[in-house]
Amino acid sequence: MKKEVSSLKYVIIGNSAAAVGAVEAIRRNDSKGRIVIIGSEKYHVYSRPLISYLLMGKTDEERMKYRNNDFYRNNKCEVRLNTTAVKIDAEKKIVHLDNGDCETYDKLLVATGSSPFIPPVPGLEKVEDKFTFTTLDDAKALGEKVKENTRVLIVGAGLIGLKCAEAISKRKAEIVCVDLSTRVLSSILDEEGSEIIKRHLESNGIMFCLGRQVKEFGKGWALLDDDTGILFDVLVLAVGVRPNISLLKDAGAKTNRGILIDERCRTSIPDIYAAGDCCESMDISSGETKVMALLPNAYMQGECAGMNMSGVDFRFEKAIPMNAIGLLGKHIISAGTYKGDTYIESDGSNYKKLFYSDNRLNGYILIGNIEKAGIYTSLIRERTPLDSLDFELICKMPGLMAFSRETRAEKLGGIRNELVRA
Amino acid sequence: MKRVYVNEKWCLACHLCEYYCAFASTGEKDMARALKNVKIRPRIRVEELGGISFAVSCRHCDDPLCVKGCITGALTRVDGVIMIDSDRCIGCYTCILCCPFGAVSPTEHGAVQKCELCIRTTAGTPQCVQGCPNGTIVFEERGE
């Protein structure tokens, strides 16, 4: 079904996971077309989630490259780093850049990611050492400031805030984490799971003020809404991120919180695609359209966009929220939507909760023992009817044992069903 | 491409495939000496229940969710074989979240492990196949 395309010019705004997915897909179909990548940062493509591991000393700048040094060359990409797209002229198919240049395109991918949200708290401007934590430069700057006994206030106890807390706790810094929510990781855990993680982090010396927000900042201090005062040397703002939609919104594309795309990653403007954290897409575990800012989805949306841009019909329609995160030795894997009946196993340290309804698995949370979690993920992603397998068994033990003999023969023997039965 | 296939009808649940797998990655010459008093962490695992048993290892999917999901780029597909660069892997377990077969597992060293068809071992061909006494596990090309 490959259409011969050879002289197209592809422009990709963004230089992260979705961009890589697109490049790898385009080059599968079109070895000749020009690919231009426009990246705001000055770096070779790196893995954004690894910034906490860099700060922790578990990786380095070389190893945190998302693709090898020869990636751009091997894929014949023209890369314009340190360059930001400032305007898209969809009529003339031109992208204007901050250095006054412009790039024309035949197919455009907008993979602009997201930006940290800065809460409008009075006095914030008086804080000298304040950081967000989403880029390599953030990690480097923060690393310069945090030493042993540095007092760090982190606002936000979500994924970004806690990964940051984990990283700097290794430097024996004093950490206080404030969040408006009464629970840690409230976007990916339920109450009991949050409690397990909170206790685990507290036992590692991280302090929490939950259900609280900062009502005022001063030079080296924060005042919470219950009038608790916190003294700090360094402030990290990790209250969440917002999709970067303005380029496309200004160009007239349909946007909501994120850029709206269809299952082929097309925006509402012809020949403009979007992928990754800047987008909203359909979560098939809930049926809702939402921003699912996570790396695997970014790659797969980028891939989907790249396929369609290079003339091959391709759909990505199995997006679900999912996360794997480790915090000071404790691992969490979760996916899907937390609705329906539940199956729970808990011993205070290991925790498992499955959510199901209408013969389908909707979501799950695993803490501690996370082995074979992907088997649950696949039940959600594939919307597998639960009566087609031994659900009681798979609740206890994720494994292929719970599937029918025919399904197993297919999965492990590469044999189609009719051959097994014959 | 040649892959490891399993026919559960003939599996004896002897777990020898697990031992051969663990042995292959030691680089030692004598299995008994290499594995004595060692808690093995094989890349192939036997599932066993009520008289049914079968071994599960990486399927080397044509559309590998572990590779696409890998946040570091440590997992790659090289000539059809899914390889793990343990130096790059930081043990986030996103691949464990993604793999529909449960074929990627944690290790003591932080990085994950998975079957690489013994490409990096001294043997060079899958040792689970070599060690299977009943011809249950085979390494061959099938219906592609």
Interface residues (C-beta under 8 A of the other chain):
Chain A: A17 G21 S47 P49 L50 Y53 K58 T59 R63 M64 K65 Y66 R67 N68 L295 P296 Y299 M300 E303 M322 N323 A324 I325 G326 H331 I333 A335 I370 E371 K372 A373 G374 I375 T377 S378 L393 P398 G399 L400 M401 R405 R408 A409 K411 L412 G413 G414 I415 R416
Chain B: R3 Y5 V6 N7 E8 E47 E48 L49 I52 F54 V56 R59 L65 K68 G69 I71 T72 G73 D87 R88 I90 G91 C92 Y93 T94 C95 I96 L97 C98 C99 P100 F101 G102 V104 S105 P106 G110 R142 G143
